[in-house]
Amino acid sequence: MPQTLAAEQKALLTARADLVVVPETAVPLLPGQLQDFSPGYWQGLLDHYSAGGAGAGRAALIGLPMGDFDRGYTNSVVGLPAPAAGPSGSSHAEAYRYDKAHLVPFGEFIPYGFRWFTELMNIPLGDFARGRLDPPSFLAAGQRVAPNICYEDLFGEELARRWVGGAAAAPTLMANLSNIAWFGPTIAVDQHLHISRLRTLEFQVPMVRATNTGATAAITHEALVAAMVVPHTRGTLVAKVQGREGVTPYAWWAGRFGLAPLALAAAAVCVAFMPRARRRRGESPSEN
């Protein structure tokens, strides 16, 4: 733990990019635990990014859990500095915050009706609170950045809700922060990268990915991988990404209606072809 926190701190304090993104749960402690474990750790990062000096004009997205065991906790991304950064000494609550909305059953929450089962197993499981599906973007380097965590980028119809407000407020860049170490060296790494690529096509907006073991990459709006760190290796990716404005047809209707139009279209096709299929089944083969 001390080595991990020290490595993350060094990377965040020495980075020179306009936007620095580190993976999901890069800081694996709740705020109170972090303060007890390493006093001044978070304040040092906040001062670096929100005050003058080496961090001036730069921003960071940091994955960490937020809250506490008494009031509840979330799988979150904190953005430094806040869009309207306060004076040095600001707290977590004053920084940008995104809370994961699409949680993993049993891994991040206990489904309704199954608590008795998890208590019977006597295995401590996560029980995170859900975030909102239409969070504001993080303002950094002249871009409106839309964070998403882990496999949230699988659900394009949920990400599309961030485009409902129109082009003036729509994200110009997406950022995926992931921790998929539990999948190991499997096809999941390539699968998740391709999922992100598909989202860039749907929204015509680039995406940057920061992962602990998976595909840390920069993806263009055309789904091209512009740069990537070799999976399962320690490294830092420095890449140039061009944000894009606008609302695609997919973003417009998926943000308002979800997948309902596709489901209705598929049902209509099935109904249209049903009589023809029945006639074919009713035709008996010709006899010679």
Sequence and secondary structure as in RCSB ss.txt:
>XXXX:A:sequence
MPQTLAAEQKALLTARADLVVVPETAVPLLPGQLQDFSPGYWQGLLDHYSAGGAGAGRAALIGLPMGDFDRGYTN
SVVGLPAPAAGPSGSSHAEAYRYDKAHLVPFGEFIPYGFRWFTELMNIPLGDFARGRLDPPSFLAAGQRVAPNIC
YEDLFGEELARRWVGGAAAAPTLMANLSNIAWFGPTIAVDQHLHISRLRTLEFQVPMVRATNTGATAAITHEALV
AAMVVPHTRGTLVAKVQGREGVTPYAWWAGRFGLAPLALAAAAVCVAFMPRARRRRGESPSEN
>XXXX:A:secstr
 HHHHHHHHHHHHH  SSEEE  TTSS S HHHHHHHSTTHHHHHHHHHHSSGGGTT EEEEEEEEEETTTEEEE
EEEEES TT  STT  GGGSEEEE  S  BTTTB  TT HHHHHHHT          SS   EEETTEEEEEEEG
GGGG HHHHGGGGTT TTTS SEEEEEE  GGG SSTHHHHHHHHHHHHHHHHT  EEEEESSS  EEE TTS E
EEE  TTS               HHHHHHHHHTTHHHHHHHHHHHHHHHHHHHHHHH      
